[in-house]
Amino acid sequence: MSKITNPKVEVPTGMGLNDKDYCNCLLSTLKEMSKNYSLAMTEASNEWLYQIYRDVFLDFSDLQRKVYDLMFQNGWYELEAVTQTKLDEKYKMFNQEYQDLEVEPSE
């Protein structure tokens, strides 16, 4: 499978943390915080609280995307190229799972 990547910016190795390490840590933290705020939104007890959680969630999501873009531009994050066949297979699989979840009306 082919990879989609940019030229890698080399960083120092060894015991000390480097820019790539900091970005990896930040990206993981932002992803986790986005998940947690998404959950908090679904459990908000009123509209005011929901809007606060939503605003923070959107801020974390935007920042997460910026860190991802920075890592991709520096060659620290790789993507896998995918074929149309593979996309079609995944679509069929998820579509079947969705159909299996549908509840038939009781008679």
Helices and strands as residue ranges (DSSP letters): E 3-4, H 19-42, H 47-73, E 79-80, H 84-101
